[in-house]
Amino acid sequence: MVAYCRISDDPIITREPILNPDIIVVHDPLLLRTVLVGNGLKSGGKVILNSCFSPEEASRRYGFKDCILVTVDANEISQRILGVTITNTAMLGALLKAEPFVSQDSLVEEIKKALGRVADKNVKAFMEAYAQARMAEIVAT
């Protein structure tokens, strides 16, 4: 599945696909076997990858170049904390570490509002992924 998200302080009118993203978030690393997820990424853009590999190893394995690569083992975090492999809040933590578009506190508040009885575990997954996310600049060779 491919989904698009735009974040702006200004009204967003367009609903067109994003062809040259600033950031790509990959929840399922199995996609990397069949989809060239980095195609179109702006030079120096950011890739947030659910992976147990370091950014350097992930770059070697999957061919990412000329980007900021952030890896976090969201599968492990979500399975251990939530008891299921639902990686949304863990990946949100890694994304926020790579691109602090809002404060941690404001996202924690929204997670609590949105997720009710499962909020505390999701906040824990979010915070742990934020802490564990590894970031490296990957240069084109």
C-alpha positions in Angstrom: 0.0 0.0 0.0 1.2 3.5 -0.7 -0.3 6.5 1.1 0.5 10.2 1.0 0.5 12.8 3.8 1.1 16.5 3.5 1.9 18.6 6.6 1.7 22.4 6.4 0.8 25.4 8.4 -1.1 26.6 5.3 -4.3 25.2 3.9 -3.6 22.1 1.7 -5.7 22.1 -1.4 -4.1 19.5 -3.7 -4.9 15.9 -3.5 -2.4 14.8 -6.1 0.1 12.0 -5.3 3.4 13.2 -4.0 6.0 12.4 -6.6 9.1 14.0 -4.9 8.6 13.5 -1.2 10.8 15.1 1.5 10.2 12.1 3.8 9.3 8.4 3.2 8.1 6.2 6.0 8.3 2.4 5.5 6.3 0.5 8.0 6.8 -2.9 6.3 10.4 -3.7 5.3 9.1 -6.5 3.0 8.0 -3.7 0.6 11.6 -3.1 -0.2 11.7 -6.4 -2.0 9.1 -5.4 -4.6 8.7 -1.6 -4.5 11.4 1.0 -5.2 10.3 3.2 -2.3 13.1 5.7 -2.6 12.2 6.7 -6.2 11.6 10.4 -6.3 12.9 11.1 -2.9 14.3 14.6 -2.8 18.1 14.8 -2.6 18.9 14.8 1.1 15.4 13.7 2.0 14.7 11.4 4.9 13.7 7.7 5.0 12.2 6.3 8.2 12.5 2.5 8.0 11.1 -0.2 10.3 14.3 -2.3 10.5 16.5 -4.0 13.0 19.5 -3.0 10.9 21.6 0.1 11.5 21.1 2.9 8.9 24.4 2.0 7.3 23.5 -1.7 7.0 20.0 -0.9 5.7 21.6 1.4 3.1 23.9 -1.4 1.9 21.0 -4.0 1.8 18.4 -1.8 0.2 20.4 0.7 -1.8 19.4 4.0 -0.2 21.7 6.8 -1.2 21.9 10.6 -0.7 19.4 10.7 2.2 19.1 10.8 5.9 18.2 7.2 6.9 16.5 6.5 10.2 16.0 2.9 11.4 14.0 1.6 14.3 12.9 -1.9 15.1 9.2 -1.0 15.4 8.2 -4.6 15.0 10.1 -5.6 18.1 9.0 -2.5 20.1 5.3 -2.9 19.3 5.3 -6.7 19.8 7.0 -6.3 23.2 5.0 -3.4 24.5 1.6 -3.7 22.7 1.6 -7.5 22.4 0.8 -7.1 18.6 2.9 -6.0 15.6 1.0 -2.8 15.0 3.8 -0.3 14.3 2.0 3.0 13.9 2.9 4.8 17.1 6.4 3.4 17.2 7.0 4.6 13.6 5.6 8.0 14.6 8.2 8.2 17.3 11.0 7.6 14.8 9.5 10.1 12.4 9.3 12.8 15.1 13.0 12.1 15.9 13.9 12.6 12.3 11.6 15.6 11.7 10.5 17.4 14.8 7.4 19.0 13.2 5.6 19.2 16.5 6.6 18.7 20.1 6.7 15.3 21.8 4.3 16.5 24.4 1.7 17.5 21.8 1.8 14.1 20.1 1.6 12.2 23.4 -1.5 14.3 24.3 -3.1 13.4 20.9 -2.2 9.7 21.3 -3.9 9.7 24.7 -7.0 11.4 23.3 -7.3 9.1 20.3 -6.5 5.7 21.8 -8.3 5.6 25.1 -7.7 2.4 27.0 -4.6 1.4 24.9 -3.1 4.9 25.0 -0.5 4.3 27.8 1.1 1.4 26.0 1.1 3.3 22.7 2.7 6.3 24.4 5.4 3.9 25.8 6.0 2.5 22.3 6.2 6.0 20.8 8.7 7.1 23.4 10.8 4.0 23.1 11.0 4.2 19.4 11.9 7.9 19.6 14.8 7.0 22.0 15.9 4.0 19.9 15.8 5.5 16.4 19.2 5.5 14.8 19.9 8.2 12.2 22.7 8.5 9.6 23.5 10.6 6.6 23.9 8.3 3.7 25.9 9.9 0.9 25.8 9.0 -2.8 28.9 7.1 -3.9 
